[in-house]
Amino acid sequence: MHAMNRIVPILLVGLALGACERAETPTPTPAVPTTVPVAAPVDEAIIETVEAEARLAAIIAGEHRSEADRARDQYRNPAATLAFFGLRPDMTVVEVWPGGGWYTEIIAPFVRDEGQYYGAHFDPDAEREFARDAARAFREKLAADPELYGNAQATVLACPDKLDIAPEGSADLVVAFRSLHNWMAAGCADEAFSAIYRALKPGGTFGLVGHSSRSEEPQDPRGAGGYVREDYAIELVEAAGFELVATSDINANPQDPTDHERGVWTLPPMFALGDENREQYAEIGESHRFTLKFRKPE
């Protein structure tokens, strides 16, 4: 079965039609021209938004996504998150460090027909076996289903010298999900932000989701534990030349105290402590997260 045929259809229900009655008169009367009401002009932008939302919902519900991935929607809130970032079907979108492609399976099909997707992954020629394997698996994923992913392309973000994540000034939107602490740990945050800045068009959007610390203690610049204070993250991105547009609690989790023994990996889906207090951590759910929208100045 073709991938796009597997996507669950979403039907938009339209207008309700009414009937009007004409009273009979006892004597004939001269015919009077009838004025047929004309519908008010429809805002095409609204139609496009509705159609885009329906298409995005269909892709998120699509059978090409595994049950395990769909089960995480309650924590990652893909429709609301991507809407907050302003995703449109005609955009050039760069996803930085897409991992196994959880968001790739949503974004790439969404922009397949009118836009362009770049997945800036690890270096397939990296010294570390983990990085090589992950990068190659991602490229194989894109190549395995061209009907689903279309012209999606894999690029590289590997500090300090492989930073061409997309053609300069080409991207309408760059997104990064739960990667900031990894950039900090690798001493790569400044280079990553510079690469994102170069790839974006003037006025383009940078959307960032990260594990959000509640602690008032000084932030570890290496991002130990995976959590990063929201104000610290904003400061880092603004220092790279971006302007903060908006913040959102879409991905917040009030149940997460953010002070776990094994950091964010204590929680699902990793359960770093194994069976120890597993039910407790499952009840908490995935991590508390900030969702930030920045803009590259024009």
VENRALIN-V878655 format. One record per backbone hydrogen bond with DSSP energy under -0.5 kcal/mol. CO is the residue of the C=O (numbers start at 1). NH is the residue of the N-H. If there is no record, write none. Layout:
# VENRALIN-V878655
co->CO nh->NH
co->CO nh->NH
This chain:
# VENRALIN-V878655
co->2 nh->6
co->3 nh->6
co->4 nh->7
co->6 nh->63
co->11 nh->13
co->15 nh->17
co->21 nh->23
co->34 nh->36
co->35 nh->37
co->42 nh->44
co->43 nh->46
co->43 nh->47
co->44 nh->48
co->45 nh->49
co->46 nh->50
co->47 nh->51
co->48 nh->52
co->49 nh->53
co->50 nh->54
co->51 nh->55
co->52 nh->56
co->53 nh->57
co->54 nh->58
co->55 nh->59
co->56 nh->60
co->57 nh->61
co->58 nh->8
co->59 nh->62
co->62 nh->65
co->66 nh->70
co->67 nh->71
co->68 nh->72
co->69 nh->72
co->70 nh->73
co->71 nh->74
co->72 nh->75
co->72 nh->76
co->73 nh->77
co->77 nh->81
co->78 nh->82
co->79 nh->83
co->80 nh->84
co->81 nh->85
co->82 nh->86
co->82 nh->87
co->83 nh->86
co->88 nh->91
co->91 nh->93
co->91 nh->116
co->92 nh->172
co->92 nh->173
co->93 nh->118
co->94 nh->96
co->94 nh->175
co->95 nh->120
co->96 nh->177
co->98 nh->101
co->98 nh->102
co->101 nh->105
co->103 nh->106
co->103 nh->107
co->104 nh->108
co->104 nh->109
co->106 nh->110
co->107 nh->111
co->108 nh->112
co->111 nh->115
co->116 nh->93
co->117 nh->153
co->118 nh->95
co->118 nh->120
co->119 nh->121
co->119 nh->155
co->120 nh->97
co->121 nh->157
co->122 nh->124
co->123 nh->126
co->128 nh->132
co->129 nh->133
co->130 nh->134
co->131 nh->135
co->132 nh->136
co->133 nh->137
co->134 nh->138
co->135 nh->139
co->136 nh->140
co->137 nh->141
co->138 nh->142
co->139 nh->143
co->140 nh->144
co->141 nh->145
co->142 nh->145
co->143 nh->146
co->145 nh->148
co->145 nh->149
co->146 nh->150
co->149 nh->152
co->153 nh->119
co->155 nh->121
co->158 nh->162
co->161 nh->163
co->162 nh->158
co->163 nh->165
co->164 nh->156
co->167 nh->170
co->171 nh->201
co->172 nh->205
co->173 nh->94
co->174 nh->207
co->175 nh->96
co->176 nh->178
co->176 nh->209
co->179 nh->182
co->179 nh->183
co->180 nh->184
co->181 nh->185
co->182 nh->186
co->183 nh->188
co->183 nh->189
co->184 nh->187
co->188 nh->192
co->189 nh->193
co->190 nh->194
co->191 nh->195
co->192 nh->196
co->193 nh->197
co->194 nh->198
co->195 nh->199
co->196 nh->200
co->198 nh->169
co->199 nh->170
co->199 nh->171
co->201 nh->204
co->204 nh->296
co->205 nh->174
co->205 nh->207
co->206 nh->294
co->207 nh->176
co->208 nh->292
co->209 nh->178
co->209 nh->179
co->210 nh->290
co->211 nh->213
co->211 nh->228
co->213 nh->230
co->219 nh->221
co->220 nh->223
co->223 nh->226
co->225 nh->264
co->228 nh->213
co->229 nh->233
co->230 nh->234
co->231 nh->235
co->232 nh->236
co->233 nh->237
co->234 nh->238
co->235 nh->239
co->236 nh->240
co->237 nh->240
co->237 nh->242
co->238 nh->241
co->241 nh->297
co->243 nh->295
co->246 nh->293
co->248 nh->291
co->249 nh->252
co->251 nh->289
co->253 nh->256
co->255 nh->257
co->260 nh->263
co->262 nh->265
co->263 nh->266
co->264 nh->267
co->265 nh->272
co->267 nh->270
co->267 nh->271
co->271 nh->274
co->273 nh->276
co->275 nh->278
co->277 nh->281
co->278 nh->282
co->279 nh->283
co->280 nh->284
co->281 nh->285
co->288 nh->212
co->290 nh->210
co->291 nh->248
co->292 nh->208
co->292 nh->294
co->293 nh->245
co->293 nh->246
co->294 nh->206
co->295 nh->243
co->295 nh->297
co->296 nh->203
